[in-house]
Amino acid sequence: MRVFIAIELPESVKEEIARIQEKLKKTRDKIKWVDPALIHLTLKFLGEINEKGLEKVIGAMEKV
């Protein structure tokens, strides 16, 4: 599975991103837009990791 470490954004930030997306949708027709509810700030993309590797990542993150 594809794994990354990310920070959830505040709802107010997601709402502002959604407003900006709506404005841009009117001017850019070939962009694939992300659902604002799914937007996050990726700190580190870890790539493809198996279940054992995922367990290690979760264990390390729980210590932080």
C-alpha positions in Angstrom: 0.0 0.0 0.0 1.1 3.6 -0.6 1.9 5.2 2.7 2.7 8.8 3.8 3.0 10.8 7.0 0.7 13.8 7.0 -0.9 16.5 9.1 -4.6 17.0 9.0 -5.5 20.6 8.1 -8.0 22.7 10.2 -11.5 22.8 8.8 -11.2 26.5 8.1 -8.2 26.0 5.9 -10.0 23.2 4.0 -13.0 25.5 3.5 -10.8 28.2 2.1 -9.2 25.8 -0.3 -12.6 24.7 -1.5 -13.6 28.3 -2.2 -10.4 28.9 -4.2 -10.9 25.6 -6.1 -14.4 26.7 -7.1 -13.0 30.0 -8.5 -10.3 28.2 -10.4 -12.6 25.6 -11.8 -14.2 28.3 -13.9 -10.8 29.1 -15.5 -9.0 25.8 -15.7 -10.8 22.9 -17.3 -8.1 20.2 -17.4 -7.2 20.0 -13.8 -8.1 17.0 -11.6 -9.3 18.6 -8.3 -8.9 16.9 -5.0 -11.9 16.8 -2.7 -11.2 19.4 0.0 -12.2 16.9 2.7 -9.3 14.8 1.7 -6.7 17.6 1.5 -3.8 17.2 4.0 -0.2 18.4 4.3 2.2 15.5 3.4 5.4 15.6 5.5 7.0 12.5 4.0 5.9 10.1 1.3 7.1 6.6 2.2 6.0 4.9 -0.9 4.9 1.3 -1.2 5.1 -0.5 2.1 4.0 -4.0 3.1 2.0 -4.7 6.3 5.0 -5.5 8.3 6.6 -2.3 7.3 3.4 -0.4 8.1 3.5 -1.9 11.6 7.0 -0.5 12.1 5.9 3.0 10.8 2.9 3.0 13.1 5.1 2.0 16.1 7.6 4.7 15.3 4.9 7.3 14.9 3.2 6.3 18.2 6.5 7.1 20.0 6.6 10.7 18.6 
